[in-house]
Amino acid sequence: MLEALAQVLSLIMWPFYDLTQNWWITILLFTIVVKIILMPLALWVQKNCIRMVEIMPEINRIKVRYYGDNETIGEKQNALYKEKHYHPMLSLIPLAVQILILFGLVDVIHMITDNGAPGTEFLGLVPVEDGGISWIMPALAGLSAVALGFAQNRINPLQREQSRAEKNMTNGLSIALSLCLGIFVAAGMAFYWICSNVTAIIVQWVCNIIINPKKYIDYDALEESRKDVEGLNSLQGSKSKWWKPSPLAKREKQDYKRFFNIVGKHIVFYSEGSGFYKYFRGAVEYLLENSTAIVHYVTNDPNDQIFEIAKENPRLLPYYISEKRAITMFMKMEADVVVTTLGDLDNFYIKRSYVKNDIEYVYMFHHTTSVNMTSTEGEYDNYDTLLCTGPHQITEMRAIEDYRGLKHKKLVACGYDLIDREIEDYEKRIAKQAGKNERPTILIAPSWQEDNVLDSCFDDLVQPLLGKGYRVVVRPHPEYTKRYKPRWEALKKRYENVPEDELYFERDFSTNDSILTSDILITDWSSTFSEFAFSTLKPSILIDTPMKVNNPHWQEYGASCTDITLRDEVGVSVPLNEVREKVPEVVEDMLAHMDEWHDRIEKIRASFFFNLGKGGEAAGVYLLQAILEKQNSEREVDQKESAAA
């Protein structure tokens, strides 16, 4: 193949030599002709580069919207490439063609120098072998690459928009390749490469004339989107150096080893952070008070409140295990019962154990509403048991299982310990505050989904409420601050001059004090509105941001969605485009009719929950029963094996 390529290249070169009688000029003219022949390829690459710059504002918006979620950013970016027909590897094709031509020139140069014609000796010199004056070729090759990089950084539509690091990498590779070629190939081939680098600048200039980037690229939008990304990055803060070990590594290693050194674990709770203990609390306390079971509690949070709580009870054993190591921990799990609030068990990174296949995996709800629309399609598929908060969750789950042909799992009529505690705490608080006239408090507590209240209408929502005698408290979803911390910090910074007694951004998510002390809740599609309404018997304002639909098939199941039906029963929905005008009016009206809202919500609450007032006890009773059944089952197996022996 290379011989055939060399013959074709010779046919192109010989006419130029016949015309000039000079091989250096011949190689220069040959390079120009090659560039002309490859011009359609250059224009194809030019279009591809422009297409990439065209979609850069969209890519930057994706980076801002999903900041910190690299997996989602990658998925969205790849989908955009496919939609816009951008090919990331296309720019490598011209380089591959040039290297192929370079290989073809090997035989051409040998053919020229083997004839021994006067003036051809230098063409065949290889600097690394022949030394001497031939070392000028790698120097010229490197300089030509520097010139090309300098020009491309300014006139190539894609390269000029790259970051400094990307430009340095591209130019560095080009210079390194040119130097290597200059050192290890014949001078004639190196001269072709030098000519190719120089003429590439002219080719790019011509491409810009034929396909002008300014006609296709919105540079103002690009600059604006870039500022948003830079703003988030600037708030990210300094990171520890890569060579410094994590101060938590030793502690995690010790806890991981301690966890697996304990044989015969009956029950394990898995928490993603300190704020999740409130969902497990009732069940944990019941087990500690009504059994002799040792409760193992694994958390991803090194500062989880469980470590302080465990100091008061020796049978509560906490462990700090990071999210990454938790993947391995779950795969090697050995326990009778595992309780989590984690969705999509076995669907993503966290798997069911491959060591012990009879573990009962129990899902404890951390919300009181829908399991069909806002949950992903298979979110609960791999759990054995769900501790349901009310009859609506059982109705929805059975409809899902029947429609999808799934085996019925255990759906326990449990209740919701968190709402029980909040009702109790709220009633105590009301008793203490009797006769006090505090300024009305409005709580803004949205979800962390795309286009939530914090991202879509926060200014329109907050500004009309400031200076009206209210205290506004902003309580983000913990996942929002975790995934989009720079975005959250930027939002707080915009209002840093507003006094905290008028606008307060909550920092501690381990308690529900802000829910219990507020008069009105404003949210979007967060299930917080249910928790607020049923604990305080006060109304909510529900902003109609884009619906939180994680399961596009939910309407096919034949069961209504509690997230939708409950909204207008315990609150008032407000269209997104009417937030600034309508919310202040609704707030004023609600405050004037709080007694009517109280009676209305109280009637709804009575039939909405199982075991109202005893949800934690119901969860603990079931878990203790599950542990005992596992022990009895294992005992029976042991007896049968002993009898058989």
N, C-alpha and C positions, 0 to 999 in steps of 0.2 A: 504493500500500500504506500509506504513512504517512498519507494523507488518511483512509483507512478506519479506521486505528488511532486517529487523532485524533477521529473521530466516536464510536467506541466509548468512548474516555476521557471525552468530553463527556457522553455519556449517563450515565456513572457519577457525574460531578462535579455536574451541574446539580441533582439532588435535594438534595445536601448544601447547595448555595448557597440553594436555595429554603427550606431549613430554617433556615440560620444567617444568611443575608444578609451573609456575610463571606467574601471569597475566601481569606484566609489560613487560616481555620479549615476552609474547604472543602478546600484542598489537604492539610491535615493529616489530615482524615477520609478523603480519597481515598487517601492513603498507607497508612493503617491497613487500609483495605479491600483494597488491592492486596496487602499483606503477608498478609492472611487468605487471599486467593485463591491466592497462591503458597506457602501453607504446606505442601502436599504435596511441592513441589519442595524446600523447606527441609528437610523430614524425609528426603527421598531423599539430599540432600547430607550430612545428619547421619549417616545410616547409612554412607555412603561414608567419611566422616572417621573414624568409629569403627573401620571395617574396616581403615583404614590404620594406626591406632594399635595395633590388635590384632596386626598382623603386624610391627610395628616390632622386637620382640625377635628375631624370625626374621631380619629384615633386618640387625640389628646383629650377629647371629651369623655371617651371610654375610660381613659386612665384616671380622670378626675372622678367620674361617677363610681368606678369600682376600685378606688384607691386602696391598695393593700391586699386586694384579692387577685393575685397574679394569675391564678388559674382561670378565673372568669375573664380577665383582661385578654389573656391569650386566646380563649375561645371566641370572644367577640371580635378580636382583631383578625383572626383567621377567617371568620365568617365574612367580614368586611372585604378582605382581600378577594375572596371567592366571588362576592357580589359585584365588586368593581373590576374584576378580571385583572388584578395586579399579580404579577409573577415575580416573587422575591429573588429567584435564581437567574432571571433572564440576563442581568447585567454581567454575569460570568461567561456568557457565550462568546462575546468578542475576545475576551482574554484567552479562552480555550482555542479559538480560531487562530489567534496570533501565535500561541505556543505550537500549534500544529504546523503552521507555516514555518516556524523556526526549526522544527525537526526536519521538515522537507529541505530547508536550506543547507543542512549538513552535507548532503551529497552534492549539492550544487557548488558549494564552496570548495569541497574536495576536488571536484571536477575541474574547477578553474585553476586551483593552485597546483594540481598534479601535472598540468601542461607545462608548468615552469615558465610561463610567459613573463616578460619583464614587468615589474610593478605589482606582481600578484603575491610576492612573498609575505607581505605583512597581513594580507587577508586571512592567511591560515594560521597565524600565530595565536597560541592560547596562553594567556598571562600566567596561569598557575604552572604551566609546563615550560614555557619559553622565557618568561620574565622580560627584563629590559623595557624597551619603550612600549611594549604591548600593554603595560599596566595603565596606560592612559585610557584604554577602552573602558574598564570598570569605573574609572573616575567620571568619564563623560556619560556613561550609562546612568550612574547615580545622580549626576546633575540634571540629566534629562528627566528623570523621575521626579526630582524636586520641582522642576519647572512645571511638569504636568500636574502634580499635586497642587501647587500654588494656583494654577489656572483653574483646575476643576473645582477647587473650593469656592471659586468666585463665579464661574459661568455654568457649571453643571447644575441643572435645576434640582436634582436630588441631593447631591453632595453638599451644596451650599446650605441646605437646611438641616444637615446632620449636626449632632452635638460635636463638641471639640474632641471628645474621646473617640467618637466614630471616625471623624476626619483623620485624626492622628493614626488610628489603626489602619485605615485604608491607605493613607499615604506611606505609612511605615512599611506595610507589606509590599507596596509598589517599589519603593526604594530598595528594600532588601532583595526582591526578585531581580531587579535590574543589576544590582551589584553582583549577585551570584552569577547571573548570565554573563556579565562582563568578565568575570574571573575565570569561569569554567568552559566557555565556548570560544570558538575561533573569532578573531577580530572582525571578519566580514559579517558574521551572524550578529555580533554585538552591535555593529554599526547599523544593521537593519533595525534592531530593537531601539537604538537611539533615535533613528529617523521616525520610527513608529510612535514613540512617545511624543516627539515634537509635533508631528503632523496630527496626532490625536487632538491637540489643542485647537488646531484649525478646523478639524472635523466637528468638534463640539460647538465652535463658533458658528459654523455653517448650519448645523442642526438647529441652533437657537433662532436662526433667521427663518429657516423653513417651517419649523414648528415653534412658534414663540410661546414660552411658558406663561408669560403675562396674560395671554388670552384665555388661559384655562384655570389659573391658580388665583384664589382669593387670598392675597397676602395679608390683608387686614384681619380676616377671620383666623388665619394661621397664627398671626402674632398674638391675637387675643387669646386663642386657645393655649398657646405656649405659655403665656403669663399665668394662666390658671394652674397649669402643671407645675411651673416653677414656684408659684406661691405655696402649693402643697408641699413640695420638696423642701422648701426653705424652713418649713415648720416641723420637719421630721426630727430635727435635733441630731446631736452627735451620737454616733454608735461606737460601741467598744471595738477596739482593734481586733483584727481577725486572729492575731497570735495570742491574745489573752484568753485564757480558759474562762468559761462561765462560772461565776461564784456559786451558782446553784448546782453545778454538775456533781459535786461530791455528795451533796445532800440527796439529790435525786437517785444517784447510784445506790446509796445506802438504803433508801426507802424501797427502791425496786427489789433489792436483794432481800430485805426484811419481809416484803410482801410474799415473795415466792418461797421463803424459808418456812412459812407457816402452812402446815398441812391441815386439811380438813376445814377449810373456810366454808361456813354455812351461808353467809350473806355478805355481798359487796355492793356498796353504793358508789356510783361513779358520777362525779360532778365536774363540770367544765369551768367553774369559777366560784368564788365566795358567795356571789349572789344567788346561787342555786340551792343553798342549804335550806332556805325557807320552804322549798317544795318538799324536801325530805324530812323536815324537822319533826312533824307529828309522828311519822312512822318510826323514825330513829328513837325518839323518846319513848314511844310505846314499847319497843323491843327491849330497850335498856331497863325499863321499869317492870316489865311483865315476863321476862325470860332471863335465862342465863347465857344467851347467845352473845358471842363476840361480834360486834359490828365493825366491819372493815370499810373505811371511807377513803376512796381515792379521789384526789382533786388535781386539776391542772394548774391551780393557783397556789404559788408558794406562800402567799399571805392570806390564804383562806381562813375565815373565822373558825373553822372546824378545829384548828390546832389549839386555839384557846379553849374552846368548848370541851375538847378531849381531856384537858387537864383535870376536869371535874369528875371524869368517869373513866376508870381504867379499862373498861370493856369496849370503849370506843377507840379504835385504832386508826389514826389518819395517816395518809401517805401522800407525799408530793411526787407526782409523775407527770412529766411534760406531755403535751399533745403527741409529739413524735414518738416518744417511748411508750405511750399508752396504746399505740397500734400493736406493738409486740406484746404488751401485757395482755391485751384482750385475746390475741391469738393463742396465748399460753394459759389462759384463765382456767383455774380449777376452783369451782365453788358450786354450791347447791343452787343459789338464787343470786342473780345480778340485777340491780335496779338502776335505771338511768332515766334522764329526760332527753336523751340523745335521739334525734330522728335518723332514719335511714340506716339503722344497724345492718351491717353486712352488705350494704349497697355500695359503700365507698371505702374509706380507709379502716374504720373500726369494724372488725369482723367478729362473728361468733367463734368460740373456742374450737380449735382443731384437736385439742388435747382431751377435752371432756365434752361429750356430745349430748349429755342429758341435763345441762344447765337450764334452769328456767329463767328466761330473760323477761323482765318486767318493765313496762314503760309507765312512768308516772307523769301525768300531764302537768305542764307548767302554764297551761291556759285553760279556759273553761268553755271555749267556743268550738268552732267547726273542726272536723277531721277530714272533710272532703275537699273543700275549695282551697284553703290556705296551706294544707299539707301536700307534699309531693305524692305522686300516685302510689309509690310503694313504700312510703315512709314507715309504716307500721308492720309491713309484711313479715319481717323476720323476728318479731317479738312473739312470745308465747302468751303473754298476758298484758292487758291494758287496764290500769286502774282508772276507770271513767269517773268524771266529776258529776255527770247528770244523765238523764235518760236520752237527751238529744245526741250525745256521743255514741251511745249504743245503737240507736236507730241509724245514724249515718254510717257507722262502721259495718253493721250487718248488711246494709244496702251495698256498700263497696264490695264486701266479701262475696255476696250473692251474685252481683253483676260480673265480677271478675273470676268467679268460680274458685275462690280460695277456701281453704279449710277454715272453719270457724275457730277463732282463738278464744281464750278466756276473757270475757269482758266483765270485770268486777264492778258492781254497783258500790263505788267507794265513797265519793264525795270529794271535797276540796279543803284540805286542812288550812291552806293559806287564807281562804276567804273566811273560815271560821275564826281564825286568830285576828284577822283584820276587823271583823264585826265586833269581836270582844274588845280589842284595843280601841276601836272607835267609840264604842259605848262608854268605856272608861274615860276616854279623853273628853267626850261631851259632858260627862258628869263633872269633871274637874273644871271645865271652862264655862259652866252654867253662869249666865249673867254677864259674861264678858262680851264686849263689842269690838271684835277685831276687824280690820279691813278685809274685804272679800279676797280670797286667794284663787287664782286661776292656774291650773296645772296643765302644761303642754307636755304630753308624753306620747310621742309618735312611735311608729314601727321603724325598722331599719331598712325596709324594702326600697327599691328604686322609686324615685319621685315622692319620698315621704315628705311630711310637713316641713322638716328642717331644710330640705333641699328645694322644695317647690314653691313655698309661699310663706316662709318664716317672717320676712320683713312686713309683708302685707297683713300678717296675722298679729304680730306683736306691736308694731308702731301705733295702731289706733287704740290699743289698750293702755299704753303708757300715759301717765299723767292724768288718769281718770279715777284715781283713788283705789286701784286694784294692786295687789302684789302678784306678779306673774312668775311662776316657777317653771323652769325648763328641765325636764327629766328625759334624756335620750335613752333609747334601748342600749343596754350594755354592749350588744354586738355592733352597734353603730360606732361607738367610741373605740372599740377594738379594731374594726376594719378600716375606719375612716378617721383616725385620730387627728391628722392634720386638718381635715375639713372641719371637724368639731372645734379644734383650737382656733381656726380662722373665724368661725361663726361667733365664738365668744369674744374674740378680739374686737369685732365690729361694735360690740355693745359694752366694752370695758369701762366706758365713762358713765354708764347708767348705774345709779346706786343699787346695791344688792337688796335693799328693802323694797325696791320697786321691780327689779328684774334679777332673778337668781338662777344661775346655772348649777344644777345639782352635780355633786361629785361622788357621793356615796350611794351605791345601788344595793347595799346589803340590807337596808331597811325600807319600809314602805311609809315612812313618816309623811312624806310629801303627799301621798295619796290620801292619808287619813286627815290631813289638815287642810285640804283644798275644798273649795265650794263647787267649782265647775271644772270638769276635765275637757281638754281639747286634744283630739287625736285624729288619726286617719283610719287605717284598717288594723290598728293594733288591738289585740284582745284586752289591753289594759282597761278599755271602757267597761267591760263586763266586771272586772275586778273592782273598779272604782264604784260603779253603780250599785253592786250588790253588797259592798262593805259599808258604804256611807249612805245609800239610798238617795243619792244626789245625781243630777242629770249630766249628760255629756254632749259636747258639740263634736260631730263627726264630719271631718272635711273629706269631701268626695274626691280624693286623689285617685289616680288610676287604681283599679281594684287589685287587691293582692291575690292573684290567682296563680298558685303554684301547681295546680292540677287542671289542665285544660279540659279534662273529661268529666269533671265533677257533675255537670248537669245530666250526664247520661245515667247516673246511678239511681235516679228516681227519688232522692231525698233532698229536702230543702236545706239551705245553708244557714246555720245559726248566725254566722257573721253578718249576713244580710238582714235576716228577719228581726234580729234583736236590736239593730241600730235605731230604728224609729220607735221602738218600744221604750227604750231607756234614755233617749236623747233626741237631738235634732240634727239632721244631715244638712250640710251647707255645700253648694257647688264650689269648685275650686276657683272659678272666675268671679265669685261674689264674696270672697273671704273678707276683704277690706271693708266692704259696705255692710255686710249682713251680720258678721260675728259680733260686733259691739251691740247691735240691737238684740240678738238672741241672748247674749250674756245678761243684759239689763232685764229682759223678760223673765229669764230663768230665776234670777235672784229675787224677783218680785213674786214668784209662784213656787217657792221651794217646798211648801207643805203639800201641794198637789203632786209634785214630782215624788216626794217621799212616799206617799200612800200608793201611788201607781207602781213604783218599782218594788215596794215591799210585797205586793200581791204576786208579781212575776217571780220574785226570788223564792217564794215558798214552794214552787213546783219545779224550779230550775235545777236544784242540787239534790243529790243523794245525801242522806245522813247529815243534814245541816247541823252544824255544831259539833259533829263527831267524825269528821272526815279523816283526821289523823289516826284516830283510834281504829276506824274501819280499815285503813291501809295497813296499820300495824298488825291487826288481827289476821288479815289475809296473808301477809308475809310470814308471820310466825307459823301459821297453818301450813304454808308452802314448805317451810324449812322442816317441819315435823314430818310431813308426808315424804319428803326426800329421804330423811333419816330412816323412816320406817321401810321405805322401798329398798334402800341400800341394805338394811338389816335383813330383810327377807331374802335378798339376793345372796347375802353371805351365808344365811342358814341353808339355802338350797345347795350352794356350792359345797358347804361342809357335809351336808347329808349325802351328796353325790360322791364325795371323796370317801 
